[in-house]
Structure formats: C-alpha cells, structure tokens
Amino acid sequence: MVINPEDEEALKRSVNYPKRGIGDTTIQKIFELATELNLTAWIVLREAGKYPEQFQFGYRQKLSLIRWCNLITSA
C-alpha cells in the first residue's frame, strides 16, 4: 500500500492486519462504493468525507479507517 496505494489486493491484505476493527463487511462496502462511483477503493477511503450519504459507517469504523489511511500516507 505504501508503494502503490491503488493496489486493491494490497489494500485488502493490509487494511486489517494487524487487527484494526475493520471487518469484511466494511471492506465490502468500500469496494461496492468504489465500483458505484467508478473510483478506486483507496480514493474512496482517502476522500470519504465527500460521500457522507453513501459512506455510512459507524464512528469506530470511521476512526479505524482514518487511522489506517493516516498510517499509509505517513509512511
């Protein structure tokens, strides 16, 4: 993910390893939204604030996703 954030297989492998509280359902929603918006999953995650009505995750999920995105972008 650090080398190529657009690598969706790397995203799937790294997003919840080690455990971050980001489950399979959350990952599935991210990929569904990316497909619907014709974007990559990484762009949807990075710009989640632009899609509040579509990006309906709970507070803990959002916090976990924000932390993970920050980890990837700061590496």
Secondary structure, 3 states (H helix, E strand, C coil): CCCCCCCHHHHHHHCCCCCCCCCHHHHHHHHHHHHHHCCCHHHHHHCHHHCCCCCCCCHHHHHHHHHHHHHHHHC
